[in-house]
Amino acid sequence: MKIHKIEVINRSVLKCKASIDHEDGIITHEWKIIAKDGKLEVSPPQIRSGADFIDIMEFKDLEALEAIKEEILRAYRKAGGES
């Protein structure tokens, strides 16, 4: 897995959008970093359902999800995002 694209936004709650190349022929877009309660949180792609947001990806391997989140945060900071 590697970062395909990173876009630093740093507006209000939305800090960054990223695309991930899973290196098996799949690229996922619209990963987001949001500021929540003073911390940065990585969110997988989601759709809006009324007032709620629903993840459109499911991870059976939570370690893989955490590795992706860490890589996105690392790329965001390297691209000049906040710590």
Contacts in CASP RR format, 6 or more apart in sequence:
PFRMAT RR
TARGET T0000
AUTHOR 0000-0000-0000
METHOD contacts of the structure
MODEL  1
MKIHKIEVINRSVLKCKASIDHEDGIITHEWKIIAKDGKLEVSPPQIRSG
ADFIDIMEFKDLEALEAIKEEILRAYRKAGGES
1 20 0 8 1.000
1 21 0 8 1.000
1 22 0 8 1.000
1 23 0 8 1.000
1 64 0 8 1.000
1 67 0 8 1.000
1 68 0 8 1.000
1 71 0 8 1.000
2 20 0 8 1.000
2 21 0 8 1.000
2 23 0 8 1.000
2 71 0 8 1.000
3 18 0 8 1.000
3 19 0 8 1.000
3 20 0 8 1.000
3 21 0 8 1.000
3 71 0 8 1.000
3 72 0 8 1.000
3 75 0 8 1.000
4 18 0 8 1.000
4 19 0 8 1.000
4 20 0 8 1.000
4 21 0 8 1.000
4 27 0 8 1.000
5 18 0 8 1.000
5 19 0 8 1.000
5 29 0 8 1.000
6 16 0 8 1.000
6 17 0 8 1.000
6 18 0 8 1.000
6 19 0 8 1.000
6 72 0 8 1.000
6 75 0 8 1.000
6 76 0 8 1.000
6 79 0 8 1.000
7 16 0 8 1.000
7 17 0 8 1.000
7 18 0 8 1.000
8 15 0 8 1.000
8 16 0 8 1.000
8 76 0 8 1.000
8 79 0 8 1.000
8 80 0 8 1.000
8 81 0 8 1.000
9 15 0 8 1.000
9 16 0 8 1.000
9 17 0 8 1.000
10 16 0 8 1.000
10 81 0 8 1.000
10 82 0 8 1.000
13 34 0 8 1.000
13 35 0 8 1.000
13 36 0 8 1.000
14 32 0 8 1.000
14 33 0 8 1.000
14 34 0 8 1.000
15 32 0 8 1.000
15 33 0 8 1.000
15 34 0 8 1.000
15 35 0 8 1.000
15 40 0 8 1.000
15 76 0 8 1.000
15 81 0 8 1.000
15 82 0 8 1.000
16 32 0 8 1.000
16 33 0 8 1.000
16 72 0 8 1.000
16 76 0 8 1.000
16 79 0 8 1.000
16 81 0 8 1.000
17 29 0 8 1.000
17 30 0 8 1.000
17 31 0 8 1.000
17 32 0 8 1.000
17 33 0 8 1.000
18 31 0 8 1.000
18 32 0 8 1.000
18 33 0 8 1.000
18 72 0 8 1.000
18 75 0 8 1.000
18 76 0 8 1.000
19 27 0 8 1.000
19 28 0 8 1.000
19 29 0 8 1.000
19 30 0 8 1.000
19 31 0 8 1.000
20 27 0 8 1.000
20 28 0 8 1.000
20 31 0 8 1.000
20 68 0 8 1.000
20 71 0 8 1.000
20 72 0 8 1.000
21 27 0 8 1.000
22 28 0 8 1.000
28 44 0 8 1.000
28 45 0 8 1.000
28 57 0 8 1.000
29 45 0 8 1.000
30 45 0 8 1.000
30 46 0 8 1.000
31 42 0 8 1.000
31 43 0 8 1.000
31 44 0 8 1.000
31 45 0 8 1.000
31 68 0 8 1.000
31 72 0 8 1.000
32 42 0 8 1.000
32 43 0 8 1.000
33 40 0 8 1.000
33 41 0 8 1.000
33 42 0 8 1.000
33 43 0 8 1.000
33 72 0 8 1.000
33 73 0 8 1.000
33 76 0 8 1.000
34 40 0 8 1.000
34 41 0 8 1.000
34 43 0 8 1.000
35 41 0 8 1.000
40 73 0 8 1.000
40 76 0 8 1.000
40 82 0 8 1.000
42 68 0 8 1.000
42 69 0 8 1.000
42 72 0 8 1.000
42 73 0 8 1.000
43 53 0 8 1.000
44 55 0 8 1.000
44 56 0 8 1.000
44 57 0 8 1.000
44 59 0 8 1.000
44 65 0 8 1.000
44 68 0 8 1.000
45 55 0 8 1.000
45 56 0 8 1.000
45 57 0 8 1.000
46 53 0 8 1.000
46 54 0 8 1.000
46 55 0 8 1.000
46 56 0 8 1.000
47 53 0 8 1.000
47 54 0 8 1.000
47 56 0 8 1.000
48 54 0 8 1.000
59 65 0 8 1.000
77 83 0 8 1.000
END
